[in-house]
């Protein structure tokens, strides 16, 4: 996972975890179902918002999001 020193704050994009558009170290996380040829949509997430877990039964690394989030982005609120 590549860590960018700065977030691209030029758009309305918000971190899906904290709901903010802060200029902090950021990672890009690919979005399932968006791959087309060599392109794929990704979301920007603050590095300090990540609290990843490993689930050996499901063979995956994941993070649970607050309930106010939808698959399309933040409905309201953010990290509590
Ligand atoms: Zn964040």
PDB file of the backbone (N, CA, C, O) and the ligand in Angstrom, with CONECT records:
HET     ZN  A 101       1
ATOM      1  N   UNK A   1       0.847  -1.174   0.000  1.00  0.00           N
ATOM      2  CA  UNK A   1       0.000   0.000   0.000  1.00  0.00           C
ATOM      3  C   UNK A   1       0.892   1.236   0.000  1.00  0.00           C
ATOM      4  O   UNK A   1       1.739   1.415   0.874  1.00  0.00           O
ATOM      5  N   UNK A   2       0.677   2.079  -1.001  1.00  0.00           N
ATOM      6  CA  UNK A   2       1.458   3.304  -1.089  1.00  0.00           C
ATOM      7  C   UNK A   2       0.817   4.400  -0.234  1.00  0.00           C
ATOM      8  O   UNK A   2      -0.391   4.629  -0.291  1.00  0.00           O
ATOM      9  N   UNK A   3       1.653   5.066   0.555  1.00  0.00           N
ATOM     10  CA  UNK A   3       1.174   6.173   1.381  1.00  0.00           C
ATOM     11  C   UNK A   3       1.594   7.476   0.724  1.00  0.00           C
ATOM     12  O   UNK A   3       2.779   7.707   0.484  1.00  0.00           O
ATOM     13  N   UNK A   4       0.612   8.329   0.435  1.00  0.00           N
ATOM     14  CA  UNK A   4       0.868   9.657  -0.127  1.00  0.00           C
ATOM     15  C   UNK A   4       1.004  10.645   1.018  1.00  0.00           C
ATOM     16  O   UNK A   4       0.219  10.607   1.966  1.00  0.00           O
ATOM     17  N   UNK A   5       2.007  11.543   0.939  1.00  0.00           N
ATOM     18  CA  UNK A   5       2.229  12.504   2.025  1.00  0.00           C
ATOM     19  C   UNK A   5       1.071  13.481   2.169  1.00  0.00           C
ATOM     20  O   UNK A   5       0.794  13.978   3.261  1.00  0.00           O
ATOM     21  N   UNK A   6       0.394  13.750   1.048  1.00  0.00           N
ATOM     22  CA  UNK A   6      -0.697  14.727   1.056  1.00  0.00           C
ATOM     23  C   UNK A   6      -1.932  14.143   0.388  1.00  0.00           C
ATOM     24  O   UNK A   6      -1.833  13.348  -0.547  1.00  0.00           O
ATOM     25  N   UNK A   7      -3.062  14.537   0.865  1.00  0.00           N
ATOM     26  CA  UNK A   7      -4.345  14.163   0.269  1.00  0.00           C
ATOM     27  C   UNK A   7      -4.646  15.122  -0.887  1.00  0.00           C
ATOM     28  O   UNK A   7      -4.272  16.292  -0.817  1.00  0.00           O
ATOM     29  N   UNK A   8      -5.305  14.658  -1.934  1.00  0.00           N
ATOM     30  CA  UNK A   8      -5.792  15.538  -2.990  1.00  0.00           C
ATOM     31  C   UNK A   8      -7.068  16.184  -2.452  1.00  0.00           C
ATOM     32  O   UNK A   8      -8.136  15.572  -2.464  1.00  0.00           O
ATOM     33  N   UNK A   9      -6.948  17.418  -1.984  1.00  0.00           N
ATOM     34  CA  UNK A   9      -8.067  18.105  -1.335  1.00  0.00           C
ATOM     35  C   UNK A   9      -8.823  19.010  -2.302  1.00  0.00           C
ATOM     36  O   UNK A   9      -9.646  19.820  -1.877  1.00  0.00           O
ATOM     37  N   UNK A  10      -8.551  18.881  -3.597  1.00  0.00           N
ATOM     38  CA  UNK A  10      -9.150  19.797  -4.562  1.00  0.00           C
ATOM     39  C   UNK A  10     -10.634  19.521  -4.818  1.00  0.00           C
ATOM     40  O   UNK A  10     -11.354  20.418  -5.256  1.00  0.00           O
ATOM     41  N   UNK A  11     -11.094  18.321  -4.560  1.00  0.00           N
ATOM     42  CA  UNK A  11     -12.491  17.992  -4.839  1.00  0.00           C
ATOM     43  C   UNK A  11     -13.341  17.944  -3.585  1.00  0.00           C
ATOM     44  O   UNK A  11     -12.910  18.360  -2.509  1.00  0.00           O
ATOM     45  N   UNK A  12     -14.562  17.428  -3.737  1.00  0.00           N
ATOM     46  CA  UNK A  12     -15.482  17.319  -2.605  1.00  0.00           C
ATOM     47  C   UNK A  12     -15.316  15.993  -1.882  1.00  0.00           C
ATOM     48  O   UNK A  12     -16.024  15.713  -0.914  1.00  0.00           O
ATOM     49  N   UNK A  13     -14.378  15.176  -2.353  1.00  0.00           N
ATOM     50  CA  UNK A  13     -14.132  13.858  -1.785  1.00  0.00           C
ATOM     51  C   UNK A  13     -13.781  13.954  -0.306  1.00  0.00           C
ATOM     52  O   UNK A  13     -12.981  14.803   0.088  1.00  0.00           O
ATOM     53  N   UNK A  14     -14.367  13.103   0.505  1.00  0.00           N
ATOM     54  CA  UNK A  14     -14.112  13.060   1.944  1.00  0.00           C
ATOM     55  C   UNK A  14     -13.651  11.660   2.320  1.00  0.00           C
ATOM     56  O   UNK A  14     -14.008  10.679   1.666  1.00  0.00           O
ATOM     57  N   UNK A  15     -12.855  11.578   3.379  1.00  0.00           N
ATOM     58  CA  UNK A  15     -12.463  10.277   3.915  1.00  0.00           C
ATOM     59  C   UNK A  15     -13.731   9.555   4.362  1.00  0.00           C
ATOM     60  O   UNK A  15     -14.558  10.141   5.061  1.00  0.00           O
ATOM     61  N   UNK A  16     -13.892   8.307   3.974  1.00  0.00           N
ATOM     62  CA  UNK A  16     -15.106   7.565   4.287  1.00  0.00           C
ATOM     63  C   UNK A  16     -15.188   7.217   5.777  1.00  0.00           C
ATOM     64  O   UNK A  16     -16.248   6.811   6.256  1.00  0.00           O
ATOM     65  N   UNK A  17     -14.081   7.372   6.514  1.00  0.00           N
ATOM     66  CA  UNK A  17     -14.090   7.021   7.932  1.00  0.00           C
ATOM     67  C   UNK A  17     -14.337   8.246   8.814  1.00  0.00           C
ATOM     68  O   UNK A  17     -15.219   8.213   9.672  1.00  0.00           O
ATOM     69  N   UNK A  18     -13.579   9.319   8.619  1.00  0.00           N
ATOM     70  CA  UNK A  18     -13.736  10.503   9.489  1.00  0.00           C
ATOM     71  C   UNK A  18     -14.648  11.563   8.881  1.00  0.00           C
ATOM     72  O   UNK A  18     -15.101  12.471   9.578  1.00  0.00           O
ATOM     73  N   UNK A  19     -14.916  11.447   7.588  1.00  0.00           N
ATOM     74  CA  UNK A  19     -15.809  12.396   6.932  1.00  0.00           C
ATOM     75  C   UNK A  19     -15.167  13.740   6.627  1.00  0.00           C
ATOM     76  O   UNK A  19     -15.865  14.695   6.287  1.00  0.00           O
ATOM     77  N   UNK A  20     -13.833  13.828   6.744  1.00  0.00           N
ATOM     78  CA  UNK A  20     -13.149  15.101   6.539  1.00  0.00           C
ATOM     79  C   UNK A  20     -12.288  15.079   5.278  1.00  0.00           C
ATOM     80  O   UNK A  20     -12.007  14.019   4.719  1.00  0.00           O
ATOM     81  N   UNK A  21     -11.877  16.263   4.845  1.00  0.00           N
ATOM     82  CA  UNK A  21     -11.014  16.435   3.676  1.00  0.00           C
ATOM     83  C   UNK A  21      -9.710  17.078   4.145  1.00  0.00           C
ATOM     84  O   UNK A  21      -9.367  18.181   3.718  1.00  0.00           O
ATOM     85  N   UNK A  22      -8.987  16.386   5.022  1.00  0.00           N
ATOM     86  CA  UNK A  22      -7.772  16.921   5.647  1.00  0.00           C
ATOM     87  C   UNK A  22      -6.549  16.651   4.781  1.00  0.00           C
ATOM     88  O   UNK A  22      -6.479  15.636   4.088  1.00  0.00           O
ATOM     89  N   UNK A  23      -5.588  17.568   4.827  1.00  0.00           N
ATOM     90  CA  UNK A  23      -4.315  17.375   4.130  1.00  0.00           C
ATOM     91  C   UNK A  23      -3.380  16.585   5.042  1.00  0.00           C
ATOM     92  O   UNK A  23      -2.519  17.154   5.715  1.00  0.00           O
ATOM     93  N   UNK A  24      -3.563  15.279   5.053  1.00  0.00           N
ATOM     94  CA  UNK A  24      -2.788  14.372   5.905  1.00  0.00           C
ATOM     95  C   UNK A  24      -2.308  13.202   5.052  1.00  0.00           C
ATOM     96  O   UNK A  24      -2.819  13.010   3.948  1.00  0.00           O
ATOM     97  N   UNK A  25      -1.346  12.416   5.525  1.00  0.00           N
ATOM     98  CA  UNK A  25      -0.942  11.225   4.781  1.00  0.00           C
ATOM     99  C   UNK A  25      -2.172  10.361   4.467  1.00  0.00           C
ATOM    100  O   UNK A  25      -3.027  10.118   5.319  1.00  0.00           O
ATOM    101  N   UNK A  26      -2.220   9.911   3.210  1.00  0.00           N
ATOM    102  CA  UNK A  26      -3.430   9.275   2.681  1.00  0.00           C
ATOM    103  C   UNK A  26      -3.066   8.035   1.867  1.00  0.00           C
ATOM    104  O   UNK A  26      -1.988   7.963   1.277  1.00  0.00           O
ATOM    105  N   UNK A  27      -3.966   7.073   1.844  1.00  0.00           N
ATOM    106  CA  UNK A  27      -3.815   5.912   0.965  1.00  0.00           C
ATOM    107  C   UNK A  27      -5.011   5.852   0.030  1.00  0.00           C
ATOM    108  O   UNK A  27      -6.085   6.367   0.338  1.00  0.00           O
ATOM    109  N   UNK A  28      -4.808   5.216  -1.115  1.00  0.00           N
ATOM    110  CA  UNK A  28      -5.902   4.975  -2.049  1.00  0.00           C
ATOM    111  C   UNK A  28      -6.361   3.538  -1.870  1.00  0.00           C
ATOM    112  O   UNK A  28      -5.551   2.612  -1.862  1.00  0.00           O
ATOM    113  N   UNK A  29      -7.671   3.361  -1.727  1.00  0.00           N
ATOM    114  CA  UNK A  29      -8.234   2.020  -1.576  1.00  0.00           C
ATOM    115  C   UNK A  29      -9.152   1.749  -2.754  1.00  0.00           C
ATOM    116  O   UNK A  29     -10.136   2.456  -2.970  1.00  0.00           O
ATOM    117  N   UNK A  30      -8.812   0.704  -3.519  1.00  0.00           N
ATOM    118  CA  UNK A  30      -9.594   0.364  -4.713  1.00  0.00           C
ATOM    119  C   UNK A  30     -11.017  -0.022  -4.330  1.00  0.00           C
ATOM    120  O   UNK A  30     -11.256  -0.639  -3.291  1.00  0.00           O
ATOM    121  N   UNK A  31     -11.954   0.356  -5.194  1.00  0.00           N
ATOM    122  CA  UNK A  31     -13.368   0.094  -4.947  1.00  0.00           C
ATOM    123  C   UNK A  31     -13.815  -1.116  -5.744  1.00  0.00           C
ATOM    124  O   UNK A  31     -13.677  -1.135  -6.967  1.00  0.00           O
ATOM    125  N   UNK A  32     -14.349  -2.128  -5.071  1.00  0.00           N
ATOM    126  CA  UNK A  32     -14.835  -3.342  -5.730  1.00  0.00           C
ATOM    127  C   UNK A  32     -15.837  -3.004  -6.833  1.00  0.00           C
ATOM    128  O   UNK A  32     -16.641  -2.081  -6.698  1.00  0.00           O
ATOM    129  N   UNK A  33     -15.775  -3.750  -7.904  1.00  0.00           N
ATOM    130  CA  UNK A  33     -16.757  -3.631  -8.972  1.00  0.00           C
ATOM    131  C   UNK A  33     -16.534  -2.475  -9.927  1.00  0.00           C
ATOM    132  O   UNK A  33     -17.415  -2.176 -10.733  1.00  0.00           O
ATOM    133  N   UNK A  34     -15.375  -1.807  -9.864  1.00  0.00           N
ATOM    134  CA  UNK A  34     -15.147  -0.641 -10.725  1.00  0.00           C
ATOM    135  C   UNK A  34     -14.016  -0.850 -11.723  1.00  0.00           C
ATOM    136  O   UNK A  34     -13.688   0.060 -12.483  1.00  0.00           O
ATOM    137  N   UNK A  35     -13.417  -2.036 -11.729  1.00  0.00           N
ATOM    138  CA  UNK A  35     -12.266  -2.267 -12.608  1.00  0.00           C
ATOM    139  C   UNK A  35     -12.706  -2.325 -14.071  1.00  0.00           C
ATOM    140  O   UNK A  35     -13.658  -3.023 -14.421  1.00  0.00           O
ATOM    141  N   UNK A  36     -11.990  -1.573 -14.921  1.00  0.00           N
ATOM    142  CA  UNK A  36     -12.231  -1.576 -16.358  1.00  0.00           C
ATOM    143  C   UNK A  36     -10.865  -1.470 -17.021  1.00  0.00           C
ATOM    144  O   UNK A  36     -10.189  -0.448 -16.902  1.00  0.00           O
ATOM    145  N   UNK A  37     -10.457  -2.535 -17.726  1.00  0.00           N
ATOM    146  CA  UNK A  37      -9.118  -2.635 -18.294  1.00  0.00           C
ATOM    147  C   UNK A  37      -8.079  -2.438 -17.185  1.00  0.00           C
ATOM    148  O   UNK A  37      -8.063  -3.204 -16.222  1.00  0.00           O
ATOM    149  N   UNK A  38      -7.214  -1.428 -17.302  1.00  0.00           N
ATOM    150  CA  UNK A  38      -6.205  -1.201 -16.268  1.00  0.00           C
ATOM    151  C   UNK A  38      -6.578  -0.077 -15.321  1.00  0.00           C
ATOM    152  O   UNK A  38      -5.732   0.406 -14.568  1.00  0.00           O
ATOM    153  N   UNK A  39      -7.840   0.349 -15.350  1.00  0.00           N
ATOM    154  CA  UNK A  39      -8.292   1.439 -14.479  1.00  0.00           C
ATOM    155  C   UNK A  39      -9.273   0.913 -13.439  1.00  0.00           C
ATOM    156  O   UNK A  39     -10.025  -0.031 -13.680  1.00  0.00           O
ATOM    157  N   UNK A  40      -9.240   1.561 -12.265  1.00  0.00           N
ATOM    158  CA  UNK A  40     -10.129   1.167 -11.181  1.00  0.00           C
ATOM    159  C   UNK A  40     -10.375   2.382 -10.307  1.00  0.00           C
ATOM    160  O   UNK A  40      -9.444   3.133 -10.014  1.00  0.00           O
ATOM    161  N   UNK A  41     -11.610   2.585  -9.890  1.00  0.00           N
ATOM    162  CA  UNK A  41     -11.924   3.691  -8.984  1.00  0.00           C
ATOM    163  C   UNK A  41     -11.341   3.393  -7.610  1.00  0.00           C
ATOM    164  O   UNK A  41     -11.262   2.239  -7.188  1.00  0.00           O
ATOM    165  N   UNK A  42     -10.929   4.467  -6.912  1.00  0.00           N
ATOM    166  CA  UNK A  42     -10.372   4.307  -5.573  1.00  0.00           C
ATOM    167  C   UNK A  42     -10.825   5.470  -4.707  1.00  0.00           C
ATOM    168  O   UNK A  42     -11.132   6.551  -5.209  1.00  0.00           O
ATOM    169  N   UNK A  43     -10.864   5.240  -3.421  1.00  0.00           N
ATOM    170  CA  UNK A  43     -11.217   6.298  -2.484  1.00  0.00           C
ATOM    171  C   UNK A  43      -9.978   6.681  -1.689  1.00  0.00           C
ATOM    172  O   UNK A  43      -9.077   5.865  -1.495  1.00  0.00           O
ATOM    173  N   UNK A  44      -9.939   7.933  -1.229  1.00  0.00           N
ATOM    174  CA  UNK A  44      -8.838   8.404  -0.392  1.00  0.00           C
ATOM    175  C   UNK A  44      -9.226   8.209   1.072  1.00  0.00           C
ATOM    176  O   UNK A  44     -10.312   8.602   1.499  1.00  0.00           O
ATOM    177  N   UNK A  45      -8.329   7.603   1.822  1.00  0.00           N
ATOM    178  CA  UNK A  45      -8.566   7.382   3.255  1.00  0.00           C
ATOM    179  C   UNK A  45      -7.341   7.861   4.025  1.00  0.00           C
ATOM    180  O   UNK A  45      -6.209   7.560   3.646  1.00  0.00           O
ATOM    181  N   UNK A  46      -7.565   8.604   5.101  1.00  0.00           N
ATOM    182  CA  UNK A  46      -6.474   9.082   5.951  1.00  0.00           C
ATOM    183  C   UNK A  46      -5.762   7.872   6.573  1.00  0.00           C
ATOM    184  O   UNK A  46      -6.411   6.932   7.032  1.00  0.00           O
ATOM    185  N   UNK A  47      -4.446   7.907   6.583  1.00  0.00           N
ATOM    186  CA  UNK A  47      -3.690   6.808   7.184  1.00  0.00           C
ATOM    187  C   UNK A  47      -4.048   6.658   8.662  1.00  0.00           C
ATOM    188  O   UNK A  47      -4.180   5.539   9.160  1.00  0.00           O
ATOM    189  N   UNK A  48      -4.206   7.793   9.371  1.00  0.00           N
ATOM    190  CA  UNK A  48      -4.492   7.694  10.812  1.00  0.00           C
ATOM    191  C   UNK A  48      -5.918   7.247  11.112  1.00  0.00           C
ATOM    192  O   UNK A  48      -6.251   7.026  12.276  1.00  0.00           O
ATOM    193  N   UNK A  49      -6.761   7.108  10.106  1.00  0.00           N
ATOM    194  CA  UNK A  49      -8.119   6.581  10.310  1.00  0.00           C
ATOM    195  C   UNK A  49      -8.164   5.055  10.175  1.00  0.00           C
ATOM    196  O   UNK A  49      -9.142   4.425  10.578  1.00  0.00           O
ATOM    197  N   UNK A  50      -7.120   4.467   9.615  1.00  0.00           N
ATOM    198  CA  UNK A  50      -7.136   3.023   9.382  1.00  0.00           C
ATOM    199  C   UNK A  50      -6.867   2.241  10.658  1.00  0.00           C
ATOM    200  O   UNK A  50      -5.889   2.488  11.364  1.00  0.00           O
ATOM    201  N   UNK A  51      -7.736   1.312  10.933  1.00  0.00           N
ATOM    202  CA  UNK A  51      -7.557   0.346  12.022  1.00  0.00           C
ATOM    203  C   UNK A  51      -7.935  -1.007  11.421  1.00  0.00           C
ATOM    204  O   UNK A  51      -9.047  -1.504  11.604  1.00  0.00           O
ATOM    205  N   UNK A  52      -6.983  -1.579  10.705  1.00  0.00           N
ATOM    206  CA  UNK A  52      -7.257  -2.787   9.934  1.00  0.00           C
ATOM    207  C   UNK A  52      -7.237  -4.028  10.819  1.00  0.00           C
ATOM    208  O   UNK A  52      -6.547  -4.080  11.837  1.00  0.00           O
ATOM    209  N   UNK A  53      -8.015  -5.024  10.401  1.00  0.00           N
ATOM    210  CA  UNK A  53      -8.065  -6.303  11.095  1.00  0.00           C
ATOM    211  C   UNK A  53      -7.817  -7.409  10.067  1.00  0.00           C
ATOM    212  O   UNK A  53      -8.071  -7.235   8.875  1.00  0.00           O
ATOM    213  N   UNK A  54      -7.325  -8.528  10.545  1.00  0.00           N
ATOM    214  CA  UNK A  54      -7.090  -9.692   9.691  1.00  0.00           C
ATOM    215  C   UNK A  54      -8.061 -10.801  10.086  1.00  0.00           C
ATOM    216  O   UNK A  54      -8.154 -11.172  11.256  1.00  0.00           O
ATOM    217  N   UNK A  55      -8.772 -11.316   9.107  1.00  0.00           N
ATOM    218  CA  UNK A  55      -9.721 -12.406   9.334  1.00  0.00           C
ATOM    219  C   UNK A  55      -9.215 -13.638   8.594  1.00  0.00           C
ATOM    220  O   UNK A  55      -9.484 -13.786   7.402  1.00  0.00           O
ATOM    221  N   UNK A  56      -8.486 -14.528   9.271  1.00  0.00           N
ATOM    222  CA  UNK A  56      -7.925 -15.686   8.574  1.00  0.00           C
ATOM    223  C   UNK A  56      -8.992 -16.600   7.989  1.00  0.00           C
ATOM    224  O   UNK A  56      -8.739 -17.244   6.971  1.00  0.00           O
ATOM    225  N   UNK A  57     -10.182 -16.684   8.596  1.00  0.00           N
ATOM    226  CA  UNK A  57     -11.244 -17.545   8.066  1.00  0.00           C
ATOM    227  C   UNK A  57     -11.723 -17.049   6.706  1.00  0.00           C
ATOM    228  O   UNK A  57     -12.051 -17.852   5.833  1.00  0.00           O
ATOM    229  N   UNK A  58     -11.766 -15.724   6.520  1.00  0.00           N
ATOM    230  CA  UNK A  58     -12.233 -15.152   5.260  1.00  0.00           C
ATOM    231  C   UNK A  58     -11.102 -14.780   4.332  1.00  0.00           C
ATOM    232  O   UNK A  58     -11.340 -14.288   3.229  1.00  0.00           O
ATOM    233  N   UNK A  59      -9.856 -15.011   4.769  1.00  0.00           N
ATOM    234  CA  UNK A  59      -8.677 -14.660   3.973  1.00  0.00           C
ATOM    235  C   UNK A  59      -8.726 -13.186   3.552  1.00  0.00           C
ATOM    236  O   UNK A  59      -8.509 -12.861   2.385  1.00  0.00           O
ATOM    237  N   UNK A  60      -9.012 -12.308   4.505  1.00  0.00           N
ATOM    238  CA  UNK A  60      -9.074 -10.897   4.132  1.00  0.00           C
ATOM    239  C   UNK A  60      -8.610  -9.984   5.259  1.00  0.00           C
ATOM    240  O   UNK A  60      -8.605 -10.345   6.436  1.00  0.00           O
ATOM    241  N   UNK A  61      -8.221  -8.787   4.840  1.00  0.00           N
ATOM    242  CA  UNK A  61      -7.919  -7.689   5.744  1.00  0.00           C
ATOM    243  C   UNK A  61      -9.043  -6.679   5.555  1.00  0.00           C
ATOM    244  O   UNK A  61      -9.396  -6.354   4.422  1.00  0.00           O
ATOM    245  N   UNK A  62      -9.605  -6.184   6.642  1.00  0.00           N
ATOM    246  CA  UNK A  62     -10.771  -5.322   6.508  1.00  0.00           C
ATOM    247  C   UNK A  62     -10.822  -4.292   7.629  1.00  0.00           C
ATOM    248  O   UNK A  62     -10.033  -4.337   8.572  1.00  0.00           O
ATOM    249  N   UNK A  63     -11.773  -3.357   7.505  1.00  0.00           N
ATOM    250  CA  UNK A  63     -12.072  -2.411   8.571  1.00  0.00           C
ATOM    251  C   UNK A  63     -13.572  -2.197   8.592  1.00  0.00           C
ATOM    252  O   UNK A  63     -14.173  -1.928   7.552  1.00  0.00           O
ATOM    253  N   UNK A  64     -14.178  -2.312   9.745  1.00  0.00           N
ATOM    254  CA  UNK A  64     -15.604  -2.047   9.900  1.00  0.00           C
ATOM    255  C   UNK A  64     -15.804  -0.538   9.887  1.00  0.00           C
ATOM    256  O   UNK A  64     -15.037   0.198  10.507  1.00  0.00           O
ATOM    257  N   UNK A  65     -16.844  -0.071   9.175  1.00  0.00           N
ATOM    258  CA  UNK A  65     -17.159   1.352   9.110  1.00  0.00           C
ATOM    259  C   UNK A  65     -18.357   1.646   9.984  1.00  0.00           C
ATOM    260  O   UNK A  65     -19.188   0.767  10.211  1.00  0.00           O
ATOM    261  N   UNK A  66     -18.462   2.895  10.491  1.00  0.00           N
ATOM    262  CA  UNK A  66     -19.643   3.268  11.269  1.00  0.00           C
ATOM    263  C   UNK A  66     -20.911   3.034  10.454  1.00  0.00           C
ATOM    264  O   UNK A  66     -20.876   3.088   9.225  1.00  0.00           O
ATOM    265  N   UNK A  67     -22.026   2.774  11.127  1.00  0.00           N
ATOM    266  CA  UNK A  67     -23.281   2.423  10.459  1.00  0.00           C
ATOM    267  C   UNK A  67     -23.817   3.503   9.536  1.00  0.00           C
ATOM    268  O   UNK A  67     -24.570   3.183   8.616  1.00  0.00           O
ATOM    269  N   UNK A  68     -23.466   4.769   9.738  1.00  0.00           N
ATOM    270  CA  UNK A  68     -24.023   5.838   8.912  1.00  0.00           C
ATOM    271  C   UNK A  68     -23.444   5.855   7.510  1.00  0.00           C
ATOM    272  O   UNK A  68     -23.868   6.673   6.693  1.00  0.00           O
ATOM    273  N   UNK A  69     -22.493   4.986   7.199  1.00  0.00           N
ATOM    274  CA  UNK A  69     -21.912   4.940   5.871  1.00  0.00           C
ATOM    275  C   UNK A  69     -22.705   4.016   4.964  1.00  0.00           C
ATOM    276  O   UNK A  69     -23.268   3.021   5.421  1.00  0.00           O
ATOM    277  N   UNK A  70     -22.749   4.343   3.686  1.00  0.00           N
ATOM    278  CA  UNK A  70     -23.364   3.471   2.693  1.00  0.00           C
ATOM    279  C   UNK A  70     -22.270   3.015   1.755  1.00  0.00           C
ATOM    280  O   UNK A  70     -21.118   3.420   1.906  1.00  0.00           O
ATOM    281  N   UNK A  71     -22.605   2.190   0.798  1.00  0.00           N
ATOM    282  CA  UNK A  71     -21.604   1.734  -0.157  1.00  0.00           C
ATOM    283  C   UNK A  71     -21.212   2.854  -1.102  1.00  0.00           C
ATOM    284  O   UNK A  71     -20.184   2.746  -1.770  1.00  0.00           O
ATOM    285  N   UNK A  72     -21.984   3.918  -1.184  1.00  0.00           N
ATOM    286  CA  UNK A  72     -21.680   5.023  -2.084  1.00  0.00           C
ATOM    287  C   UNK A  72     -20.954   6.164  -1.377  1.00  0.00           C
ATOM    288  O   UNK A  72     -20.560   7.124  -2.038  1.00  0.00           O
ATOM    289  N   UNK A  73     -20.764   6.099  -0.082  1.00  0.00           N
ATOM    290  CA  UNK A  73     -20.057   7.168   0.597  1.00  0.00           C
ATOM    291  C   UNK A  73     -20.710   7.488   1.930  1.00  0.00           C
ATOM    292  O   UNK A  73     -21.472   6.692   2.477  1.00  0.00           O
ATOM    293  N   UNK A  74     -20.398   8.653   2.431  1.00  0.00           N
ATOM    294  CA  UNK A  74     -20.863   9.042   3.758  1.00  0.00           C
ATOM    295  C   UNK A  74     -22.249   9.662   3.669  1.00  0.00           C
ATOM    296  O   UNK A  74     -22.482  10.557   2.856  1.00  0.00           O
ATOM    297  N   UNK A  75     -23.156   9.196   4.489  1.00  0.00           N
ATOM    298  CA  UNK A  75     -24.488   9.773   4.574  1.00  0.00           C
ATOM    299  C   UNK A  75     -24.454  10.935   5.554  1.00  0.00           C
ATOM    300  O   UNK A  75     -24.936  12.024   5.243  1.00  0.00           O
ATOM    301  N   UNK A  76     -23.894  10.715   6.723  1.00  0.00           N
ATOM    302  CA  UNK A  76     -23.763  11.774   7.714  1.00  0.00           C
ATOM    303  C   UNK A  76     -22.740  11.353   8.747  1.00  0.00           C
ATOM    304  O   UNK A  76     -22.390  10.178   8.858  1.00  0.00           O
ATOM    305  N   UNK A  77     -22.266  12.330   9.499  1.00  0.00           N
ATOM    306  CA  UNK A  77     -21.365  12.037  10.607  1.00  0.00           C
ATOM    307  C   UNK A  77     -20.008  11.582  10.156  1.00  0.00           C
ATOM    308  O   UNK A  77     -19.567  11.899   9.052  1.00  0.00           O
ATOM    309  N   UNK A  78     -19.347  10.838  11.010  1.00  0.00           N
ATOM    310  CA  UNK A  78     -18.003  10.357  10.738  1.00  0.00           C
ATOM    311  C   UNK A  78     -17.541   9.549  11.930  1.00  0.00           C
ATOM    312  O   UNK A  78     -18.355   8.946  12.628  1.00  0.00           O
ATOM    313  N   UNK A  79     -16.257   9.533  12.166  1.00  0.00           N
ATOM    314  CA  UNK A  79     -15.701   8.769  13.274  1.00  0.00           C
ATOM    315  C   UNK A  79     -16.210   9.332  14.584  1.00  0.00           C
ATOM    316  O   UNK A  79     -16.247  10.549  14.766  1.00  0.00           O
ATOM    317  N   UNK A  80     -16.605   8.451  15.509  1.00  0.00           N
ATOM    318  CA  UNK A  80     -17.103   8.890  16.820  1.00  0.00           C
ATOM    319  C   UNK A  80     -16.035   8.728  17.862  1.00  0.00           C
ATOM    320  O   UNK A  80     -16.259   9.043  19.030  1.00  0.00           O
TER     321      UNK A  80
HETATM  322 ZN    ZN A 101     -10.105  10.089   7.783  1.00  0.00          ZN
END
